[in-house]
Amino acid sequence: MKTAIIILLVIASVVIIAATLMMEPKTNAGSLFGQESNIYGTSVHRPKDALLNKMTIFSGVVFVLSLIALLAL
């Protein structure tokens, strides 16, 4: 049981790191370097960022819960 929780903890931490690194920076300097945007000034790639944001939040919750479970054993 302890090994399964440790594996879940490692997987959650890797997903958090990967999703965070794949997110687009939230600066306005992107338009200076040719970043695509629509007429309202928001990025075209927002659905990808929304998915990565949800993955990060979900993985964070799994990480905290598995850490609490590991400490309880």
Secondary structure as UniProt FT lines:
FT   HELIX           2..22
FT   HELIX           28..33
FT   TURN            39..40
FT   TURN            44..45
FT   HELIX           46..72
//
